Amino acid sequence: MRVTVLVENSVGKPLGLIGEHGLSFWVEHEGHSLLFDAGQRGAVVSNAQFLGVNLSAAEAVVLSHGHYDHTGGLRAALERIGRRSPVYAHPDVFSSHRVSSPVDRYIGIPYRREELEAAGAEFHWVREPLELFPGLWLSGEVPRRTDFERGDERMYVLQGGKRIPDPLADDLSLFVCTPGGLVILLGCAHAGVVNIIEHAREVTGVSKVAAVVGGTHLGPVGLEQLENTIKYLMELDLDLLAANHCTGLPVAARLKGIFGARFRFAITGEVLEL
């Protein structure tokens, strides 16, 4: 399989690419292609063109969750696809996601559902694991089983005028079965990296994890979650760890020091052959 990083926070290749705080992957596996997230502002379209990715070939669009930095480019991507497109997401993807700091604000999808449907989206709601294509799974809701993956305490939603912690049930990942083992694609891993990986093993029946790619959200979490997650990742015997986006540069640099040549920063323009 091949994963092309269409959008990430940073750019390392002088190709006319645009970096933006967000994430978008072009995923190719066994003759199938899909768009996983769409970045923040629409750079996904111009970056895809520079990288030789034909967005109109997307058989599906998958949204990892309903935050603006993964969905803000969705309308532009749909318009470039140019036809009715299945968009797979959790039914809570339009939840009123908010964050309390550094500025209290709404961080959810910057479009109404009707606007995206007018641009071509045909929403398919996913709660349970779903095999989109042979060997390529959408996680469905990820069970929260670890006691240390508490997530980002700044995130909340309003219910009845009251603040409650955002459950982020809409946090979805992709699991791809390859001859070398599982490849796990993360949006922001709000469900917890360990929870997601263990869920992937259970869903697919494959215990070997070959690669973990995407946002781990280890940058904003507490020390206990960070240390336990790193310990867990070290025990997996990964072939590749390509942690980017919400991992944060300090954590990514530490992971590079631990995993050496097996670590990639997965910046905008990277192509990962797996």
C-alpha positions as CSV (number, residue, x, y, z in Angstrom):
1,M,0.0,0.0,0.0
2,R,1.0,3.6,-0.3
3,V,0.1,6.6,1.8
4,T,0.7,10.2,0.5
5,V,0.7,13.0,3.0
6,L,-1.4,15.7,1.3
7,V,-1.6,18.0,4.3
8,E,0.4,18.2,7.5
9,N,1.6,21.1,9.7
10,S,4.9,21.3,8.0
11,V,6.5,21.1,4.5
12,G,10.0,19.8,3.8
13,K,10.1,19.6,0.0
14,P,10.4,22.7,-2.2
15,L,7.6,21.7,-4.6
16,G,5.2,24.6,-4.1
17,L,3.4,22.6,-1.4
18,I,1.4,24.3,1.4
19,G,1.6,23.3,5.0
20,E,-1.3,24.0,7.4
21,H,-2.2,22.9,10.8
22,G,-4.2,19.8,9.9
23,L,-4.0,16.4,8.3
24,S,-5.0,14.7,5.1
25,F,-3.8,11.4,3.6
26,W,-4.3,9.8,0.2
27,V,-4.5,6.1,0.7
28,E,-3.9,3.5,-2.0
29,H,-4.4,-0.2,-1.3
30,E,-4.9,-3.2,-3.6
31,G,-6.3,-1.1,-6.4
32,H,-8.5,1.1,-4.2
33,S,-8.0,4.8,-3.4
34,L,-9.6,7.0,-0.7
35,L,-9.1,10.4,0.9
36,F,-8.6,10.2,4.7
37,D,-9.4,13.7,6.1
38,A,-9.1,16.9,4.2
39,G,-6.9,19.4,6.2
40,Q,-8.0,22.8,7.4
41,R,-8.3,25.3,4.6
42,G,-8.3,23.6,1.2
43,A,-4.5,23.1,0.6
44,V,-5.4,19.5,0.0
45,V,-6.5,20.4,-3.6
46,S,-3.4,22.2,-4.7
47,N,-1.1,19.9,-2.9
48,A,-2.7,16.9,-4.5
49,Q,-2.1,18.5,-7.9
50,F,1.6,19.1,-7.2
51,L,2.0,15.5,-5.9
52,G,0.3,13.9,-8.9
53,V,-2.7,12.7,-6.9
54,N,-6.0,12.6,-8.8
55,L,-8.6,13.4,-6.2
56,S,-11.4,12.6,-8.6
57,A,-10.3,8.9,-8.4
58,A,-11.3,8.8,-4.7
59,E,-13.7,5.9,-4.2
60,A,-14.5,7.2,-0.7
61,V,-13.8,10.0,1.8
62,V,-13.2,9.1,5.4
63,L,-13.4,11.6,8.3
64,S,-11.4,10.7,11.3
65,H,-13.4,13.1,13.5
66,G,-15.2,16.4,13.4
67,H,-12.4,18.9,14.1
68,Y,-11.9,21.8,11.8
69,D,-8.2,20.9,11.0
70,H,-9.3,17.6,9.5
71,T,-12.6,18.8,7.8
72,G,-12.0,22.4,6.8
73,G,-10.8,21.4,3.4
74,L,-13.6,19.0,2.8
75,R,-15.8,21.2,0.6
76,A,-12.9,22.1,-1.7
77,A,-12.0,18.4,-1.9
78,L,-15.6,17.4,-2.8
79,E,-15.8,20.1,-5.4
80,R,-12.5,18.8,-7.0
81,I,-13.8,15.2,-6.9
82,G,-16.7,16.6,-8.9
83,R,-19.4,14.0,-8.3
84,R,-21.5,12.4,-5.6
85,S,-19.0,10.9,-3.1
86,P,-19.6,8.5,-0.1
87,V,-18.3,10.2,3.0
88,Y,-17.8,7.8,6.0
89,A,-17.9,9.3,9.4
90,H,-19.3,8.7,12.9
91,P,-22.8,10.2,13.5
92,D,-21.3,12.6,16.1
93,V,-19.0,14.2,13.6
94,F,-21.1,17.3,13.6
95,S,-21.0,17.6,17.4
96,S,-20.4,21.0,18.9
97,H,-16.7,20.4,19.6
98,R,-15.1,23.1,21.7
99,V,-11.8,23.8,23.5
100,S,-11.3,25.9,26.6
101,S,-7.7,27.1,26.0
102,P,-5.6,29.0,25.0
103,V,-8.8,30.6,23.7
104,D,-12.3,29.3,24.4
105,R,-13.7,28.5,21.0
106,Y,-15.6,26.2,18.6
107,I,-13.3,23.8,16.8
108,G,-15.8,21.6,15.0
109,I,-16.6,21.3,11.3
110,P,-16.9,24.8,9.7
111,Y,-19.8,23.8,7.5
112,R,-23.3,22.7,7.9
113,R,-24.2,19.2,6.7
114,E,-26.5,20.6,4.0
115,E,-23.6,22.7,2.5
116,L,-21.4,19.6,2.2
117,E,-24.2,17.5,0.7
118,A,-24.7,20.3,-1.8
119,A,-21.0,19.9,-2.7
120,G,-21.4,16.2,-3.3
121,A,-21.2,14.5,0.1
122,E,-23.3,11.4,0.7
123,F,-22.8,10.7,4.4
124,H,-22.6,7.1,5.7
125,W,-22.7,6.9,9.5
126,V,-20.4,4.4,11.1
127,R,-20.5,3.2,14.7
128,E,-19.3,-0.4,14.2
129,P,-16.1,-1.6,12.5
130,L,-16.6,-1.6,8.7
131,E,-14.5,-3.3,6.0
132,L,-14.6,-0.6,3.3
133,F,-12.5,-2.6,0.9
134,P,-10.9,-6.0,1.2
135,G,-8.3,-5.8,4.0
136,L,-9.1,-2.1,4.7
137,W,-11.2,-1.4,7.8
138,L,-12.8,1.7,9.3
139,S,-12.5,1.3,13.1
140,G,-15.9,2.4,14.2
141,E,-16.1,3.6,17.8
142,V,-13.0,2.7,19.7
143,P,-13.6,1.2,23.2
144,R,-11.8,3.2,25.9
145,R,-10.1,0.4,28.0
146,T,-6.8,1.8,29.3
147,D,-6.8,3.7,32.6
148,F,-4.1,6.2,31.6
149,E,-5.4,7.4,28.2
150,R,-7.5,10.3,29.5
151,G,-7.2,12.5,26.4
152,D,-7.1,16.3,26.2
153,E,-8.9,17.8,29.2
154,R,-9.3,21.1,27.4
155,M,-11.9,19.7,25.0
156,Y,-15.6,19.9,25.9
157,V,-19.1,20.1,24.5
158,L,-22.2,21.9,25.6
159,Q,-25.3,19.9,26.7
160,G,-28.2,21.7,28.2
161,G,-26.1,24.9,28.5
162,K,-23.5,23.0,30.6
163,R,-20.0,22.1,29.8
164,I,-19.1,18.3,29.8
165,P,-15.9,16.6,28.7
166,D,-16.0,15.9,25.0
167,P,-16.3,12.1,24.7
168,L,-15.0,12.4,21.1
169,A,-16.9,9.2,20.2
170,D,-16.4,10.2,16.5
171,D,-12.7,9.5,16.7
172,L,-12.1,6.9,13.9
173,S,-9.0,5.3,12.4
174,L,-8.1,3.1,9.5
175,F,-6.7,-0.4,9.8
176,V,-5.0,-1.9,6.7
177,C,-4.0,-5.6,6.6
178,T,-0.8,-6.1,4.7
179,P,1.5,-9.1,4.3
180,G,3.9,-7.5,6.8
181,G,1.2,-6.8,9.4
182,L,-1.2,-4.1,10.3
183,V,-0.8,-0.5,9.1
184,I,-2.8,1.8,11.4
185,L,-3.7,5.3,10.2
186,L,-4.6,7.8,12.8
187,G,-6.4,11.1,12.5
188,C,-5.7,12.5,16.0
189,A,-6.0,9.4,18.1
190,H,-8.3,11.1,20.6
191,A,-9.5,7.6,21.7
192,G,-5.9,6.9,22.7
193,V,-3.1,5.2,20.7
194,V,-3.1,2.1,22.8
195,N,-6.8,1.7,22.7
196,I,-6.8,2.1,18.9
197,I,-4.1,-0.4,18.3
198,E,-5.6,-3.0,20.6
199,H,-9.0,-2.4,18.9
200,A,-7.3,-2.9,15.5
201,R,-5.9,-6.3,16.6
202,E,-9.3,-7.4,17.8
203,V,-11.2,-6.2,14.7
204,T,-8.8,-7.6,12.1
205,G,-7.5,-10.7,14.0
206,V,-4.0,-9.6,13.1
207,S,-1.6,-9.2,16.0
208,K,1.5,-8.0,14.3
209,V,1.5,-4.2,14.0
210,A,3.9,-3.1,11.2
211,A,3.3,0.6,11.1
212,V,1.5,3.5,12.9
213,V,1.0,6.6,10.8
214,G,-0.6,9.9,11.7
215,G,-1.5,12.2,14.6
216,T,-1.1,10.7,18.0
217,H,-2.2,13.7,20.1
218,L,0.7,13.0,22.5
219,G,1.7,16.6,22.5
220,P,-1.1,17.9,24.7
221,V,-1.6,14.9,27.0
222,G,-0.3,14.4,30.6
223,L,3.1,12.8,31.4
224,E,1.6,9.5,32.5
225,Q,-0.2,9.0,29.2
226,L,2.8,10.0,27.2
227,E,5.2,7.7,29.0
228,N,2.9,4.7,29.0
229,T,2.2,5.1,25.3
230,I,5.8,5.4,24.4
231,K,6.6,2.2,26.4
232,Y,3.8,0.4,24.6
233,L,5.0,1.5,21.2
234,M,8.6,0.4,22.0
235,E,7.2,-3.1,22.8
236,L,5.5,-3.5,19.4
237,D,8.6,-4.0,17.2
238,L,7.3,-1.6,14.6
239,D,8.8,-1.4,11.1
240,L,7.6,2.2,10.9
241,L,6.3,5.0,13.2
242,A,5.4,8.1,11.2
243,A,3.9,10.3,13.9
244,N,3.0,13.8,12.9
245,H,0.5,16.7,13.3
246,C,-0.8,16.7,16.9
247,T,2.1,14.6,18.1
248,G,4.0,17.9,18.5
249,L,7.6,18.6,17.6
250,P,9.1,17.9,21.1
251,V,7.5,14.5,21.3
252,A,8.2,13.7,17.6
253,A,11.9,14.5,18.2
254,R,11.9,12.2,21.2
255,L,10.3,9.4,19.2
256,K,12.9,9.9,16.5
257,G,15.7,9.4,19.1
258,I,14.1,6.2,20.3
259,F,13.1,4.6,17.0
260,G,15.9,6.0,14.8
261,A,15.6,5.0,11.1
262,R,12.2,3.4,11.8
263,F,10.7,6.9,12.5
264,R,9.5,9.3,9.8
265,F,8.1,12.8,10.5
266,A,5.5,12.3,7.7
267,I,5.4,16.0,6.6
268,T,3.4,17.3,3.7
269,G,4.6,15.7,0.5
270,E,5.9,12.4,2.1
271,V,5.1,9.2,0.3
272,L,5.2,6.1,2.5
273,E,5.4,2.8,0.7
274,L,4.3,0.1,3.1
